[in-house]
Amino acid sequence: MPKQRKIRAELEGLRAIAAILVAIYHIWFNRVSGGVDVFFVVSGFLITTSLLSMYKRNGKILYFSYVVKLLKRLIPTAWVIGIITFLASLVLLPLFTRYQVLSEFLASAFYFQNWRLAIDAVDYLAQNNDASPYQHFWALSIQFQFYLLWLILFFVAVSLRKLLKIDMKKILIATISIVIAASLTYSIYLTSVNQPVAYYHTFTRVWEFGIGGILSLVIHRITVKKPIAWVMGWAGLIGLLSGGILFQVSDVFPGYAALWPVLSAVFIIIAGNHAERFSAYKVLSWKPFVKFGGISYAFYLWHWPLLIFYYAYFDVENVSILNGLAIMVIAAILAYLTIALIEKPIRTAEIPVWKTAGAILAFSSILLISTQLYQNNVLEQKEAEDVSGSIEIAAEDTDLVENEEPVVVPSNPGALIKAYSDDLQGDQPFDAGFLPRLDNASQDRADIYPDSCILGNKATDPRVCEYGDVENYTKTISLVGGSHAAHWHPMLMEAMKDENIRIKTYLKGNCRFTTKVESKYTECNDWFANVTQLLIEDKPDLIFSVGDAGKGDDHFDVVPEGFIDAWELFDSHDIPLFLVRDTPWYSQSVLKCINDNVENPEECKEDRDEVIRDPSPMSLIETFPDNVTTMDLTDYFCDEEYCYYVVGNVITHFDSNHLTATFSRTLAPIMKDKVMEALGETSTVTDTDESDLPISES
């Protein structure tokens, strides 16, 4: 076997190929390649070698020093690219993405972006988020978390070495083997039951680093003949190049499918330079590849935001061959400049460890404080600072008065515009400013979301939350169903704020108020059965839910039997129901349309018959159970021809089919008396004369 080399040129070439593959598959194929898994194997190989060398050299592991030096190498490039990306996002990306971008920027800067994305993967609403310019930072987050885990593993190994007096390598091989077995088993399991979460989960990926770590410990014992090394090298390189073609990585990774790129990397590392003529080693150790490997880290970080900005600036979904090559060239140039001007000077600077740690802490504090100030003073400033006051409507344009005096209307009445005019646009100039503000409209949601009071994923055990008057309540309203029930929560909170009413929530994304689900969300059957049992035991004074399904689902032209069975079930237990008709489902993101037409958002509307089922499925039911009260609010979104994205200067939806909390609250005066009547109560405060508010009932 040739003498072990201190520098293995093929590893740099391997990283170069992996980075280029990642970019190619992202740009032109809109899928992933497995190249990141190769990065993980190489990282495991190198850090295990590095830590073992430190132990042999010093007789101990300098944990604090190692972490600080690691951050000194990683942070400058990551943070510079991250900050530049954030500033560019403010200019190039839509206003409504700023919350998401800020959140992911912080998650990326502090190496927990993978967990941020894993949470989004089970968040019913976040699943539809556009890809952010920080999405690719998930791999760096896992890598850094792995480094910390490996320090813990070495701490355990060193402790066992002192206790058992066993060779350090043997202990490491044993402990790493256990980690690999546990991680790979968990990876296969979680990928089969929840692939989106598995993709970003740290422990489903640790085995890939572990394979590299084991390889670094045993490679000096592996002897391969030149013909076998030649075959292994090319098998590994061809396997690496073909993995993204053979597997739809975004559907089956990590799991067993990740063995393909991992073993491809292992073959290449084992083959090394044993086979010299026409070998894969000759390709990977080609000087341009080796040079590119040195900037592959920065290239990986640059290529993705450039791609996202390209999509946003040119408003396209695909990239031509020429433009894709331009993105890669620009990413390579920026990567070279970042490494040469920032990463290398900082990495090679002779700075004491404690000063380096202090500088990292100081910059971290500055970053956290500045982003918090931006969030507090820009994204979350009170709406009243931007829009307030009132607008006059000519008397002839309103049904409320019979004289010629103009009517003074609040500048943002939302659904209440119907009380002043049949025109949902209300003849109000949009330059008065609409609510919620576009840059925080995506977060204008019911409190149940930040409170984690709506289930996601496969969970079937109900999560019950309480709102309103939870101590001196006289009646209880139970809000039950999926996200389209959840967006009525702000309305109920507003309507009941002056009443002694408790509001309990039983909510799960993708689930409806029905005893039978035949779609892919069959877990809703178990969830609703569990909820039903709780409701029968608790016997609320009123259950509030959605009585049908909107136009976004093609299977509900009539109310399904499961819905009616649920109504009759609660009727048999003398529990009243308040059922609203589902709200419009638009064909596109409401916020995107408004962002593109910010000067004339009245252009953001759709044909009524495209977004609402007419007639309403509930209206086709001849006889309801005695416990059911129904209400149809469609006319507060739509006129006879169109349904509007902005009504009464209030944005109705924060995506394509979920109401903003602001618009939901504007429906409270319209619905309050009807809800109180269903409760068997009389309002203590009447905000609006019902005679002035047209209500359509089914």
N, C-alpha and C positions, 0 to 999 in steps of 0.2 A: 504494500500500500504506500502511495506517495506520502511524503512528509506533510503533516497537517499545516495548511497555510493560515496565516493570521488574517488575511483578507481574502474572502471568497467572492471573486468578481461576479460569478453567476448569480449570487444573491441580489446584487444591485440590478443586474439585468432582469432577474425574475420580478423584482418590484416594478421595474419600468414596464415590462409587458403587462403585469397585472393592472397598473394604473391606466395604461393606454386602453386595455380591454374594458375597464370600467367606464371610461369616457365614451368609447365607441358604442357600447351597448346602451348607455344612457341617452346619447345624442340621437342615434339613428334607429334604435330598435325598441326604445321605451321599455327596457327590461334590464335586469341585472345579469352579470356575467360570472359571478363566483370569484372575481379578482380580489375582492375584499377578504375572502377566506384565505387566499394565498398570503396576503399581508399579515393575517393573524398567525399563520404557521411560521412565517419568517420572524415575526416579532417574538413569538415564543422561543424560537431557536436562539435568537440573539440575546434576549434578556436572561435566559437561563445560563448561557455561556458567560455573560457579563457578571452575573451575581456569583456564580461558582468561582470565577477567576478572582473576584473581590475577596471571597472567603479564603481561597488558597493563599492569596497575597497578604491579607491582614489577619487571618485567623478569626474573622468576624465579619458580619454584614453591617455596614454603616448606613442604617435605614434612613435616618433623617437626611443625611448628605445625599444619598441616592435619589430620594424623592425630589429634593430641591434641584439637583442637577438635571433630573428628568424634566421637571417643569421649566427649567431654564432653556432646555432644548426645544420643548414642545410649544410653550405658551407664546413666544414672540410671533411665530408664523401664524398660529391659529388665531390669536387675538387681533393682529393687524388685519388679516383677511376678514375676520368676523366683523370688526368695526367698519372697515371700508364697505363691506357687504351691507351692513345696517344703514349706513348713510346713503348708499346707492338705492336701497329699498325705499327710502323716504321719497326719492325722486321718481323712480321707475315703476314701482308697484302700486296697485290701487290703495286708496286711503283705508278701505275696510280691512286690509290685511295687517295693519300695523300692530294690533294686539298680538296676533299670532307670531309675527316676525320678532317682536320684542321678546316675547316669551321664549321662543326657540333660540334667539341670540344668547340669552342668559343661560339657558339649558346647555347650549353648545360651549359657551365660554367656561362653564364650570363642570363640564364633562358628565352631564346626566341627560343628554339629548336622547339617548336610546330609551330611557325610561319615560321621558316626555312623549315620545312617539308610541311607546307601548301603551301608555294610558290613552292616547288618542285612538289607538287601534280598537279599544273596547268602548270608547266614548261614541255613542250613537251619532251625535251631531258632528264631532270632530272627524269622523271617518270621511266626511265629504270635504274636508279642508283641501285647498289647493296645495300642491307641493311647495314648500317654502325654500328659500335659498340656503337654509341651514339643515335641510333634511339629511344630507350626507354626513353630517357631523356625528351621527349615531355610531359610526364605526370607530371614530377617535375616542368617543366616550367609553365604549366597551374596551378599547385597547388600554386606556388609562386605568379603568377599573381593574382590568386584568393585572396590570403592573402592581397595583396595590395588593391584590389577592396573592400574587406571586411572592411579594415581600412577606406576607403572612405565612405562606407555605414554607419559605426558606427559614423563617423564624422557628416554625415547628420542627423543620428538619434539623436545624442547628441544635435545638433543645434536645431532640432525640439522640443526636450524635453525641452530645455530652453525657446523656443519661445511659445510653446503651453501648457506647464505644464502638459503633458500627461505621463502616466507611460511608462518607457523606454521599457519594454517588448512589450507593445502594439504597440509602434512605430516600433520596430524591426520586429515584426510579419507582420505588414502592408507593410513595405518597402521590406522585404525579399520575401513576397508573390508576390509583383509586379515583382521583379527580376526573381523569379521562372517562373511566367507566361510568361514573355517576352522571357526569355532564352529558355524555353522548346518549345514555339511556333517557335522561330527562328531555334532551333535545328531540329525540324521536317521538317520545310521548306527547310533549307539548305541541310539536308541529302537527301531529295528527288531530289534536282536539282544538287548538287555537293558533293556527299558523301566523296570523298577523302579530300576535304578542310574542310568539316564539322567535320571530325574525329579529326582534330588538332586545330580547332577553339576554342578560349577561351570562347566566349560567348555561344557556343552550349553546353558547359559543366558546366557553372556556376550554372544552376538549380540543378545539382546533389549535389554540395556543399550546395546550399540553402536549399535543403530538409533536409540535416543533421543539418543545422542551425536552421530551424523551429522546428525540432524534439527536439533539446536541450532546446528550449524555452518553449515547451508545454508538455514535457514528464512527468513532475511532476504532471500534471493534468490527465494523462491517467491511468485509473485503469483497469486491465485485470484480469479475474479469472484464476486460475491455469490451468484448462483444455484448455482454449483459448490460454493462454501463451504457453502451451506445443505445441499446434498445430502451433501457429505462429512461434515459435522458429525453429521447424523442417521444416516447410514450407519455411522459410527463408534460412536455411542451405541447404536444398535439391535444392531450386531454385538457390542458388549461385553455387552449384556444377554442375548443369545441364545446366546453361545458355549458356556456350560455345558450348554445344552439340546441343541445340535446335535452336540457331541462328548462322548464319554465320556472326559473329560480324563485320568482316572487310568489309562487304557489306551493312549492314543496320544500323550500329551504327554511331553516338549516337542516335538521333531521338527518336521515341517512343519505340524502342527496348531496349534502355538503362533503361527503367522503370523496366525491369525484375531484373537485379542485384541491382538496387537502392532500389526497394521495398523489395527485399530479405534482404538487409541490414537493412532496416527500421523495418521489422518484427522481426529480431533478436534483435535489440536495444530495441524495445518496450517490447518484451517478457522478456528481462533481466533475472533475476533469480527468477521470479515469480513461475515458475514451476521447481521443484527441481529434482525429481526422473526421471531418464532416459531422461532428457531434453537435448535440444541442448546446453543450457547454460553449462551443465556439460561437454560436449565435448569441447566447446570453451574455457572454463575456466580451462581445463586440464593444469597442470603446464608446460609441454613441449611446448604446443601451446602458452601459455602466454610468456614464455621465448623467443620463436622464434619470437613472435610479436615484441619484443624489438629490434630485429635485422632485421626485415622484410624490412625496408627502405634500408639498405645496401645490403641485399640479392637481392632485386629487381635490384639494381644498378649493382651488380656483375654478375648475371646470364646471362645477355644478351651478354656482350662482351666475356665472356667465350664461349658462344655458337657460336658467329661469328668467334672467333679464332679457334674453333674446326673445323668449316666448312673449313676455309682457310688452316689450317695446314694439315688436312687429305684429302683435296680436295674432299669432299663428300657433298651431299645435304640432307642426312638423318642421324639420330642419333639412334643408337641401344638403347635398354632398359638399358643395363648395363652402357654404356657410358653416357647416359642421366642422370642416377642416380649419376654417378661420377661428372658430371658437377654441379648438385645440391648440392652434398656434399661439393665440393670445394668452391662453392659460399657461402654456409653456414659458412664454416670455415673462409673464407676471410671476410665475413660480421661480424662474431664474433670478429675477430682480429681488424677490422677497428673500430668497436664501442668501444671495450675495450681499445685499445691503442691510438686512435685518437679522436673520437667523444666525448666520456664520459669525458676524462680529460679536454678537451677544454671547454665543456659545463658546467662543474662543477667548473671551475676555477673562482675565485673571481677577475674579471677584470672590472674596471670602464667602463661604456658604451662608453665614448668618446675615450678611448684607444682601445676598441674593434673596434669601427668604423674606427679609424685611421689604425689599423692593416689590416682590410678588404680592405680599400682603397689602402694601400701599396701593398698588395698581388695582388689586382686586376690590379694595374699598372704594376707590375712585369710580371704578366701573359700576359697582352696585349702587352707589349714591347717585351718580349721574343718570342711570337708567330709571331709578326710582323717582327722581325729580321729573324726568321726562314723562313717566307714566302719570304721576300725580298732577302735574301742571299743564300737560298737553292732552293726554288721552282721557283723563278722568276729571277734568275741570267741569264744574256744574254747567248743565245745559243752559240754565238761565243766563249765564254770562254771554251766550251766543244768540239766543232767541228769546224774546219776551215781548210783552205788549199786546196790541190788538190791531185789527184791521177792519176797515169799514166795508160793508157790502151794501150795494144799492138796494133800496126797499123793494123794488120790483123783482129782485132776484131771490127773495126769501118769502116763505109762507108764514112767517111768524108775526108780521105786522101788516096793517092795512093802510098805514099813512105813508107819506113820502119821505119821512126821515130815514137816513141811512142806519143800518143795524151795525152795532159794534160787536165784532166776533173775536174771540181769543185767537191769537196768531197760530196756535197749534192745537186745534180742537180734536184732531183725529177723527174717530168714528162719529163724534158729536157734531160734525159738520152737517149731518143729516137733519139735525134739529134746526139748522139755520137755512139750509138750501138743499134742493133736490140734486144739485150738482155736487158730486163727491169732491171735485176739485175746489169747490167753494169760491171760485173766482178770486182765490187768494194768490198774490204774487209769490212765487217760490223764493225770490230773493229775500223774503222775510226770514228764511232759514227753517229747515225742517228738522224734526226730532225723530230718532236720536241722531246725533251728529254722525256723519258717515265714517269717521275714523274710529269710532267705538261702537258702531251699530252691530257689528258681528258679536259683541259681548252683551248686547241688550236682551238678556234672556231671563227666564224665571229663576228665582233663587234656588230652586231645586237642583240646578246644575252645579253651581259652586258648593252647595251643601251636600253633594253626592247622594241625593235622594231619588235618583232614578237609576234603576238597574240596567246593566248592559250585559253583553256576552251571553253565556249559557246559564247564568244564575237563575234559580227558580224560587229561592226563599225570599219572600217579600221584605222590602226595606220600608219601614213605616216612619214618616216624619210628621211633626206637628207644627202648626203655624197658627197665627191669629191669637185669640185669647185662650191660652192653654191652662189657665188657672180658674177663672171665674166664668167659664163658658156655660151657656144655657142650652146650646145646640151644637151638633157636630156635623160638618160636611166632609164627606170622604171623596177625594179626587182620585179617580181610578182610570187606568188605561196606559197608553203609550205617550210618545212625545207630543202627539196632537191633543191629548188631554192635558199634558203638562203646560202647554202654552196658554191655558186658561187660568193657571195659578195666579199670575199678577192681577187679572181681572177680579178673581175671588178675594184676594188680599185687599185690593182697593175697595171693593164693594162692601166688605165686612169690617173695615177698619174701625168703624164706630159702633159695631155690634158685639155682643158677647158670644161670638161664634168661634169655635175651634175648627181648624181645617187640617185634616189628616190626609197624607198622600200615600198612594199605593201605585207606583209607576214603574214601568219597564219599557225601554226602547223597543220598537218594532212590534209591540203587543197591543191588542185591542180589547175592548170590553165584550168578550165573547167566550163561550164555553168550548169552541172548537176552532182550531187553526189548522188549515191544510197546506199552508205554505211551508217554506224552508225553516220558519221560526217555530218549529213544533214544541220547543221548550216553553213557549207561551201557554200551552195547555196546562202544564204542571204549575206554572206560576199563577195562572188565573184560578186554578183549583185551590191553591194555597191561600190566595187572596180572598176567595169566596168564603172559605172557612173562617178566616179572621173577621170578615165583615159580618157574617151571620152571628158570630160570637159577640162582636162589638156593637152591632145594630146601630149604625149611625142614623141621624135624623134625615139625612139626604145623601145620596150618592150622585156625584156630578161626573159625567163622562161624555164621550162622543158617540153619537148614535148610528153613524154610517162611516163610509170611507170616501175620501176625495178622489178627484179625477186622476191623481197620480198612480192609483192602483186600478188595473184594468179588470179586476175580478169582482167588482162590487156595484154592478148596475142595479142590483136590488140588495136589500138588507139580508145578509146570510142568516140561515136558521140559527147558527150559534149565537148571534146577537140576540135574537128574539128569545131563545132558550134562557139566556142570562137574565133578560128582563123579567121573564115569567118566574124564574127561580127566586129573584128577590121580591117579586110581588107575593109569592107564597109565604115569604117571611115578613111581609108588611114593611118593607124598606122602600121608601120613595126614591125615584130616579129622576134626575134632570139631565136630559140628553140634548146636546147641541149638534147641529149639522156641521159636518167637516168644512173647513175653510179652503179657499182656493189653493191649488197646487200649480205653481207656475213652471214653465218649461226651462227657465234659466235662473241664475242667481239674481235676485232682486237687487242686491247691493252692487253687483257688477254693472248692471244696466244703469243704475242711478249714477254710479261713478263715471260711466262713459257718457252720461247725459246730464251732468251736474247742473248745467245752465238751464236745461229744460226737461226736468224729470217727468213732466206730463207725458213725454214720449214713451215712458216705461209703463206699458199696459198690454193686456192680451185680450183676445176675443173671449167673451164670457163662456161661450159653449166649448172652448178649448180647455178651460181650467175648472169649470164647475159642471157637475152632472145636472142637467135639467131634463125632466123633473128630478127633484131630490129623491133618493132611494127611500128616505123616511116618509115622504109624502105619498108613496105608493102603498103604504101599509093601511089597510082598511080600519083595523081596530087595534089600539094599543092596550096593553095591560093597564089596570086601573091605577097603578103606582107611577105611571110615566108622565112627565111633563116635557114638552119639546120646545125648541126654539131655533129659529133659522135666522142667522145674522148676515146672510149673503149680500143683502142690499146695502150693507155698510162697507162692502168691498167693491161692489159692482153696480153699474147701471144696466140698462137693458142690452147694451152692446159690449161694454168692456169691463174688465176688472183691473184695478189700478194698484201700482206698487206704492204709490204715495197717496194717502187719503187725508184730507184736512191738515196738510203739512206735516204728517207723521208717516214714517216708513212703516209699512205693514208687516214685512217679513225680514228676517235676518239671513235667510237663505232662499230656497225656492218654495218652501212649504211650512215654515214655522214662524209664528207671529213674534214680533218684537214685544218685549215686556211693556214698552211705552204704548204701543197701539192696543195691546190687550187691556191695559188699565183704562184707556179711553172708552172701552165698552162697558165699564163697570156701572155708570149711571143708567145705561140703557137696559142692563140685565138685572140690576139689583132687586127691583120690586118683584120681578117674576121669580127670582131665586128665593127671596124671602117668603113669597106666597107658597112656594113648594115646600118650604120649611115649616109652614104654618105659623109664620111670624109676620109682624109689621115693622117696617123700617123705622128706626128711631130718628134717622136723618134722611130726608128725601132731597137728593141733589138736583133732580131734574123732574119736571112735570112729565109724566108718562105720555100725556096727550100730545106733547110736542115731539115725541120720539117714535117714529114709525117702526113697528115691529112686525115681522112676518112670522107667523107660527104655522107649524105643520101638525 
